[in-house]
Amino acid sequence: MTLRLSFYSLLFCFMGVSLLEAQESRQLGVMQFSVLEQEGGIPTGWVERGLGISDRPTVYRVVNDDDTQVVEALSDNSASALTFPLRVQASPGTTLRWRWKVANTLEQGNALEKSGDDYAARIYVLFDVKVDELPFFEQLVVEAYHLLHGDYPPLGALNYLWANKHPIGSLLPNIYSEQVQMYIVNSGNDKLGQWVEHQRDIYADYVRAFGREPPAITGIAIMSDTDNTGERARAWFGDIFLDIKP
């Protein structure tokens, strides 16, 4: 659906706002759901972004899981994301750490088809990429998109996915935009209902995906979406950290 690209554009426009300058921090624990003094509703500091007025949003809320606060995502033929704006320059060794859990994967999910571009859980890392920083041909493509749609597609994002069948370790361009590169970090049903921890070298992943050094990180987004497949998904997201090398 064309609204998916508009959603990506909204994410990037929103993340361009710098609410946190964190270059001097060794560890950013600002995305620690476990220490929030709340239960129910969207976690403090995060903003929900949807695909459009007519689309059903995913339901996000802070819940208690084994005496620890986490964010639960309930998606039912729906799609929206929770976004957290920040601004920090990625450097060699910059890592993203998180844990998540899903109740199910999506039977019709398929990263190679628009009709299957849904995932029980995904995390975006968004970057401050300018149009004039792209290769000339890519600039022409982006400007053509801008003339056609009135806004810009995302110009650089890493997306970590819990897929249903693609091999772990796969790197795939998003079917809607090659400016969103997707890493499969979980796949299939082997670990359903279990908390799974991940640590990714953001700097190295960006260089591998785009062939250039990353610009500033402008935000983190979490998402559970089922609007293309029409299925249902339930996922949980634990604390998220950025570890910054000085």
N, C-alpha and C positions, 0 to 999 in steps of 0.2 A: 504494500500500500504506500502511496506517495506521502502520506502523513508521517511515515516512519522517518523520512529524511527531515521533515519539518521539525519533528521531535528532537533529532540530533542537533539541528541548528539552534533550537531553543536551549538545549543543554549548553552549547558552546557560548551563546550570547550571555547566558546567566553566569557561567563560570568565568567570563572575562572580568567580572567585578572582583576586585581584590579586597576581601574582608579579613585576611590574615597574612601578615608578612612573617615568614618563618625561616628565613635563611640561616639564622644563627642557632636554630634548635637542632639538637641531635635526634630527638624522637618527638613526633607529633602524636600525642594521645588524644587529640581533640575529638576523635571519632569513637570514644569509649562509651558505648551504650550501657555498660555494666555499672557505671558510676553516676548515671543520671538519676535525679531525684524525681522520677515520674514513672508512671505505668499507664499504658493506654495512649493512643494517639501517636502522631508523628514525633520522633525524637527531637529534642531541642537543638537548634542550629541547622537543621535540615529542612529543605523545601521540596515539595512534590511538584514534579513536572509531568504533564500528560501529553498525549499525542494530538489531541484536538477536542473541540467542544462535544462532538457526538460520540467520542470513544469512552469506554468504561475504564476507570482507573483501577489499578491494583490497590488493594487495601493494605496499608502498612501501619503497624502499631508496636509500641514497646510492650513486651510481655516478659513474664518470669519463666525461665527454663532451668530447672535444677538449681534454684536459688540464685540465679544470675540473670540480670536483665539483658535481653537481646531484642532485635527487631524481627518481627514476624511479617512475612509477605504472603498474602492470599490473592491469587490471580485466577479469575474465572472469565475466560474470553475477554481479557482486559490487558491494558498496558499503561504503566506510568513508572516513573523512577523517583527515588529520593536522591537529592543532590546536596553536596556539602562544598561550598566555595572556599578556596584557600589559594595561596600563591606562594610557590617555593621553587627554586631552581633545582632541577634534577642534576645530580653529579654522579660520576662513576661510583657504583656501589649503593645508590639509593634504592631502598627496598620497600615493598608494600607487604604487610603481614595482615592476615585476616583468618577467620574461621567461619564456616557456614555449614548448613545442614539442609537437606531437602527431603520431602516426604515421597516425591515421585519425580520421574523425568517425563518428557512428553513423547507419546508414541509417534506422533506425526512430525516431530521436530527434525529439521534438516537444514544445516547451515548453508547448503548449496542451492536452496530454492527459497524464493520470497515467501511462498506459502508455508514454509517450515521455519522461518526465522524467529523462533520463540525458544526461551530457555527458562527452566525452573529458577535458576539463579545466575546472575552475572554482576560483575563489578567493572565499572569504567574508570580509567584514569585519563583525564582530559588535559590537553596541552595548548599553550598559547602560540598557535601557528598563524602566520600572516600570509595572505594570498601572494604577495610579492616575494615570499621566501620559497615558493614552490618552483619546480622546473617550469620552463616556459610553456610547454604543451599542457601541463597540468593547470597552469594559470588560465589558459584559454578554456579548458573544460569547466573550471570553477566559475569563471565569469559568464560563460554560456548558461550554466545552471542558475546563476544569479539573475540574469536577464529573463529566464523562463519562469522562475518561481518567486522572485522578489526577495529572496534571502540566500544566505550562503550555506552550503553543506558543511559538515564538520571537516576540519582541516588537519586533524591529527588526534587520534584517540586509541588507547589500548583497551581491549575488552577481554576479561577473563571469564570463561564460561563453564557451567556444568551442563554438558551436552548429553544426548541420549545414545549416540552411536559412533561419533567420530573419535579417532584414537587420541588418547591423552598425549600432549606434546605437539599436536597439530597447530599450525599457524595458518589462518585463513582470512582473506579479506571479507568484510561484511558484504552481503549480496546487494545491499542498497548503496554502499559507498566504500571504495577502496581506501579512503582516508580513515576508516575505522578498521583496525586489524585485530583479529580475534585469536586468542590463545585458548586451547581446550585444556583445562587443568583437572577436570573430573569428567567422567563419561560413564553412562550406563547405571545399573541399579545395584552394583555390588555394595555400595556404602550408604544406601538409603537409610534415613533415620539416624545416622551417625554424624557427629561433629567431625569435620575434616579441616585441618589447618594447612595454610599455604604461606609461602614466602617467595616473592618474585623480585628479581633485579630489574627495576623499572627502566633504568638507563640502558642496560643490555638488551632488554626486550624491545625498547623503542628503536635502537640502532638496528637490530635484526629485522624488525618489521618495516622500517621506513628507509633504512640505508643512510641515515644521518643522525647527528647528535640531537637530543631532545631539547626543546625550549622549556620555558617555565611550566610547571604543573599548575593548572588553574582550578582543579577540583576533582572530587571523587563522587561517583554515583553508584548506587545499588539498584538492582532492578530484577523483577520477576514478571515475565510477560507471556501471554497466551493468546493475543488478539489475532494472530494469523492462523493458528491451528484450531482455535475455538475450544481448547482444552482447559483443564484446571491444574493449578500447581500450588504447592505450599512450601515455603522455604523460610529459613531463619538465618540471620546475619549476626555474628558476634562482633567484638571490638575490632576496629581497623586501625592500623598504625602505619605511618610513614617513617622510616628510619633514614635520616639524612647524613651522608658522609661530609665532614667539614672540608 
